[in-house]
Every structure is written in C-alpha cells, then in structure tokens.
Amino acid sequence: MADPILQISGLEKSFGGLVVTDHVDLDVRSHEVHALIGPNGAGKTSLIAQIFGELAPDRGAILWCGDDITRLPTFERVRRGLARTFQISSVLPELTALENVLLAVLSRKSPNPDKWSRVSANRSATERAFTHLERVGLDRRAGVSAAALSYGERRQLEVAIALALEPRLLLLDEPMAGVGPEETSQLRDLLDGLRRDCAILLVEHDMDVVFAIADRVSVLVSGRVIACGPPTTVRDDARVRQAYFGEEDAW
C-alpha cells in the first residue's frame, strides 16, 4: 500500500456556531482517486479550501509528504504539487484555450505576469501547453476563445490548466456539474486516466462517476467523515444510505 502524500488530522473549522469541518481525518495516496461525497452543505468545498490554503482551519494539521503545511500560503502549496479546479468554471473567457494553459505554464515557473509576452512567444512553453490540451482532448480547440467553448469543454480546459502546474495531487470540486451525458462520459474517462500522472481528491455528486473510478470513498455529513473505504464497502454502509439519501434502498 502506497504511503499517503496528503494526511489530514483532526481538522476543525467553524463560522460562529456553524461547524463546517468536524474533527476530520483523511488521507490521499499516490496515484489514487479518492472521492469525497456528501449531501449539499456537508462541508466538502470548505474542506477542499482548507487543503488548498484558501481557508485557515481552527485546529488540526494538514501534512504533505510528511511536512506540516497547515499554515502555508496557497502559492507554496502549488509549488509543492497541489492544484485544484472549482465548482464554477474559472477560465479567462477573453483568451484562447491555448493562452489559458500558457498562463498556467508560466505561473509554474514564476508568478510574474509581466513575462506573459515572453512566454507566449516561447516555443517550448507553447508546446507544453499544447500537450496538456491534447491530454484533455482539446487540441483541435486550441485557438478558440474560452468564451466560445461549451461548458463541458471549459471544464476540460480547467483540468488542462491544472495539469500545466504539474501537480502530484489534483483537487477537483464537482467537475461534472452542469455537464451533459456525453461530456460527462468524456470527463470520466479523462479523470480515470489521470491517475497515471497524479492522485485525485474528487468532490462529486454523480454517483455513477464516483463508483466507476474511485479507489476509495469518504462520506462527509455535517462536517464529519462518517465512512471511508472502497466504493462497494461504502455503498453498502447503512449509515451512509441513511445520512446521504435518507433511505435504505437509495442506491
């Protein structure tokens, strides 16, 4: 069994009287797809935000390859190999698909945006960006503005941008949200193949996708992990059926 690259221990976060993260213990291993599921309001996005450094926990620890990164800023976590996508598409609509990925290639080396003109003219950087577009199936759309892409294509573009950061762990927040059946199938196959390159912590409501590609599933309810294990084990857990679906035969 591979050692965890991410370990979360006793993580807690509250906003006033609202507890969004309640003593969470969770780990992600190299090259696994670990799905995080739960009902709306369970605290999934808040947990991802704490892992990525956008939200500071009140208590607990986040370890990356054994090092404590609990108080590190986001850019330091990116440098160490963390990348993420968001629930709502966050590409730059006025730029082409290729230009969006080029910016990520640049930021992997330097956060200085003044170097954009140099990078856009850099053949090596362009080739790397194009390779990431190929990886997600958008190579034929490289010159199309992000605004002209379909919603599913923009989700694919977000993955390409994240891959340009050369992550060891990719945090994906509901990548299937708002995507049609055909594009969902394409994204599912893409994510399934990405485990060769990096680990994935996947927040997702589409249970067909979760149980098709996840190695492990953690279930978050009211900020607390109530179950964690292989998909078949979690699927058969009576507590999960009741808490997540409110009935015994919801699967």
C-alpha positions as CSV (number, residue, x, y, z in Angstrom):
1,M,0.0,0.0,0.0
2,A,1.4,3.4,-1.0
3,D,2.2,5.9,1.7
4,P,-0.1,8.9,1.8
5,I,1.0,12.1,0.1
6,L,-1.7,14.1,1.9
7,Q,-2.7,13.5,5.5
8,I,-5.4,15.5,7.4
9,S,-5.6,15.0,11.1
10,G,-8.2,16.4,13.5
11,L,-9.2,19.3,11.2
12,E,-11.8,21.7,12.6
13,K,-13.4,24.8,11.1
14,S,-16.4,26.8,12.3
15,F,-18.1,30.1,11.3
16,G,-19.6,31.3,14.5
17,G,-21.9,28.5,15.6
18,L,-21.8,26.7,12.3
19,V,-19.4,23.8,12.2
20,V,-18.2,23.1,8.7
21,T,-15.3,20.8,9.5
22,D,-15.7,18.5,12.5
23,H,-12.5,16.6,13.5
24,V,-11.8,15.3,10.0
25,D,-9.2,12.7,9.5
26,L,-8.5,11.8,5.8
27,D,-5.6,10.8,3.6
28,V,-4.8,10.5,-0.1
29,R,-2.3,8.1,-1.5
30,S,-0.1,8.5,-4.6
31,H,-2.0,7.8,-7.9
32,E,-5.3,7.0,-6.3
33,V,-8.7,8.6,-7.0
34,H,-10.2,9.4,-3.6
35,A,-13.8,10.6,-3.8
36,L,-15.3,12.9,-1.2
37,I,-19.1,12.7,-1.3
38,G,-21.9,14.0,0.9
39,P,-25.2,16.0,0.8
40,N,-25.3,19.7,0.0
41,G,-23.9,21.7,2.9
42,A,-21.8,18.8,4.2
43,G,-18.6,20.9,4.1
44,K,-16.9,19.4,1.1
45,T,-15.9,22.6,-0.6
46,S,-14.8,24.1,2.8
47,L,-12.5,21.1,3.3
48,I,-11.0,21.5,-0.2
49,A,-10.4,25.2,0.5
50,Q,-8.5,24.4,3.7
51,I,-6.4,21.8,1.9
52,F,-5.5,24.3,-0.8
53,G,-4.8,27.1,1.7
54,E,-7.7,29.4,0.8
55,L,-9.3,28.9,4.2
56,A,-7.4,28.5,7.5
57,P,-8.6,25.7,9.8
58,D,-9.2,26.5,13.5
59,R,-7.5,23.3,14.7
60,G,-5.8,20.2,13.3
61,A,-3.0,19.6,10.9
62,I,-2.5,19.1,7.1
63,L,0.6,17.2,6.2
64,W,2.1,17.0,2.7
65,C,4.6,14.1,2.2
66,G,5.1,14.3,5.9
67,D,5.7,18.0,6.2
68,D,3.2,20.3,8.0
69,I,1.7,22.7,5.5
70,T,-1.3,23.8,7.7
71,R,-0.2,27.5,7.6
72,L,1.5,27.7,4.3
73,P,0.0,30.1,1.7
74,T,-1.6,28.7,-1.4
75,F,1.2,29.5,-3.8
76,E,3.6,27.5,-1.7
77,R,1.3,24.5,-1.8
78,V,1.1,24.8,-5.6
79,R,4.9,24.8,-5.7
80,R,4.9,21.6,-3.7
81,G,2.5,19.9,-6.1
82,L,-1.1,20.8,-5.3
83,A,-3.6,22.1,-7.9
84,R,-7.4,22.5,-8.0
85,T,-10.4,23.3,-10.0
86,F,-13.6,24.9,-8.8
87,Q,-17.4,24.3,-8.7
88,I,-17.9,27.3,-11.1
89,S,-15.8,27.5,-14.3
90,S,-13.0,29.9,-13.7
91,V,-11.2,30.2,-17.1
92,L,-10.3,33.5,-18.7
93,P,-13.0,33.9,-21.4
94,E,-11.2,36.5,-23.5
95,L,-8.2,34.3,-24.0
96,T,-8.0,31.2,-26.2
97,A,-7.8,27.8,-24.8
98,L,-4.1,27.6,-25.5
99,E,-3.4,31.0,-23.9
100,N,-5.2,30.0,-20.8
101,V,-2.9,27.0,-20.4
102,L,0.1,29.1,-21.3
103,L,-0.6,31.3,-18.3
104,A,-0.5,28.2,-16.1
105,V,2.8,27.1,-17.7
106,L,4.2,30.5,-16.9
107,S,2.9,30.5,-13.3
108,R,4.6,27.1,-12.7
109,K,7.9,28.9,-13.2
110,S,7.2,32.4,-12.0
111,P,4.1,34.3,-10.6
112,N,5.2,37.5,-12.5
113,P,2.6,38.3,-15.1
114,D,4.9,40.7,-16.9
115,K,6.6,37.7,-18.5
116,W,3.4,36.8,-20.4
117,S,4.6,38.3,-23.7
118,R,7.9,36.4,-23.5
119,V,6.1,33.1,-22.7
120,S,3.5,33.5,-25.4
121,A,6.4,33.7,-27.9
122,N,8.3,30.8,-26.3
123,R,8.1,27.7,-28.5
124,S,8.9,25.3,-25.6
125,A,6.2,26.8,-23.4
126,T,3.7,26.7,-26.3
127,E,4.5,23.0,-26.9
128,R,4.0,22.2,-23.3
129,A,0.7,24.0,-23.2
130,F,-0.5,22.3,-26.4
131,T,0.5,18.9,-24.9
132,H,-1.8,19.5,-21.9
133,L,-4.7,20.4,-24.3
134,E,-4.1,17.2,-26.2
135,R,-4.2,15.3,-22.9
136,V,-7.7,16.5,-22.2
137,G,-8.9,16.2,-25.8
138,L,-8.9,20.0,-26.7
139,D,-6.0,20.2,-29.1
140,R,-8.4,20.9,-32.0
141,R,-9.9,23.8,-30.0
142,A,-6.5,25.4,-29.0
143,G,-7.2,28.7,-31.0
144,V,-10.8,29.0,-29.8
145,S,-11.6,31.6,-27.2
146,A,-12.7,30.1,-23.9
147,A,-15.9,32.1,-24.1
148,A,-16.8,30.1,-27.3
149,L,-16.2,26.7,-25.7
150,S,-19.1,24.6,-24.5
151,Y,-19.5,24.3,-20.7
152,G,-18.1,20.8,-20.8
153,E,-15.1,21.9,-22.8
154,R,-14.4,24.7,-20.3
155,R,-14.3,22.0,-17.6
156,Q,-11.8,20.1,-19.7
157,L,-9.8,23.3,-20.1
158,E,-9.7,23.8,-16.3
159,V,-8.2,20.3,-16.0
160,A,-5.6,21.2,-18.6
161,I,-4.7,24.4,-16.7
162,A,-4.3,22.4,-13.5
163,L,-2.2,19.8,-15.2
164,A,0.1,22.6,-16.5
165,L,1.0,23.1,-12.9
166,E,2.5,19.6,-12.8
167,P,0.6,18.5,-9.7
168,R,1.1,15.4,-7.6
169,L,-2.4,15.9,-6.2
170,L,-5.3,17.4,-8.1
171,L,-8.3,18.7,-6.1
172,L,-11.4,18.6,-8.3
173,D,-14.6,20.3,-7.0
174,E,-17.6,18.9,-8.8
175,P,-16.1,18.7,-12.3
176,M,-19.3,17.1,-13.7
177,A,-21.6,19.9,-12.5
178,G,-23.7,21.3,-15.4
179,V,-22.2,18.9,-17.9
180,G,-24.3,16.8,-20.3
181,P,-24.2,13.0,-20.5
182,E,-21.8,12.7,-23.5
183,E,-19.3,15.2,-21.9
184,T,-19.7,13.5,-18.5
185,S,-18.5,10.3,-20.1
186,Q,-15.5,12.0,-21.7
187,L,-14.6,13.7,-18.4
188,R,-15.0,10.4,-16.5
189,D,-12.6,8.6,-18.9
190,L,-10.2,11.6,-18.7
191,L,-10.1,11.6,-14.9
192,D,-9.8,7.8,-14.8
193,G,-6.6,8.1,-16.9
194,L,-5.1,10.9,-14.9
195,R,-4.3,8.6,-12.0
196,R,-1.1,7.6,-14.0
197,D,0.1,11.2,-13.6
198,C,-1.2,12.3,-10.2
199,A,-3.5,11.5,-7.3
200,I,-7.0,13.0,-7.3
201,L,-9.3,14.1,-4.5
202,L,-12.6,14.3,-6.2
203,V,-15.7,16.1,-4.8
204,E,-18.6,14.8,-6.9
205,H,-22.4,14.3,-6.8
206,D,-22.6,12.0,-9.8
207,M,-22.5,8.6,-8.1
208,D,-22.1,6.7,-11.3
209,V,-18.8,8.6,-11.9
210,V,-17.7,8.1,-8.3
211,F,-18.3,4.4,-8.2
212,A,-16.8,3.9,-11.7
213,I,-13.4,5.5,-11.0
214,A,-12.8,5.9,-7.2
215,D,-10.4,3.7,-5.4
216,R,-11.7,4.9,-2.0
217,V,-14.7,7.0,-1.0
218,S,-15.1,9.2,2.1
219,V,-18.5,10.4,3.1
220,L,-18.9,13.8,4.8
221,V,-22.0,14.7,6.7
222,S,-22.3,17.9,8.7
223,G,-18.6,18.4,8.5
224,R,-17.7,14.9,9.8
225,V,-16.4,11.8,8.0
226,I,-18.9,9.0,8.8
227,A,-17.4,6.4,6.5
228,C,-14.3,5.7,4.4
229,G,-13.3,2.8,2.3
230,P,-13.6,1.0,-1.1
231,P,-16.7,2.0,-3.1
232,T,-18.5,-1.3,-2.5
233,T,-18.0,-1.1,1.2
234,V,-19.2,2.5,1.4
235,R,-22.2,1.8,-0.9
236,D,-23.4,-1.0,1.5
237,D,-22.9,1.1,4.7
238,A,-26.3,1.6,6.3
239,R,-25.2,4.9,7.9
240,V,-24.3,6.2,4.5
241,R,-27.6,5.2,3.0
242,Q,-29.5,6.9,5.8
243,A,-27.4,10.0,6.2
244,Y,-26.7,10.7,2.5
245,F,-30.0,9.6,0.9
246,G,-32.4,9.4,3.9
247,E,-33.5,5.9,3.0
248,E,-32.1,2.3,2.9
249,D,-32.5,1.5,-0.7
250,A,-31.3,4.6,-2.5
251,W,-28.5,3.1,-4.5
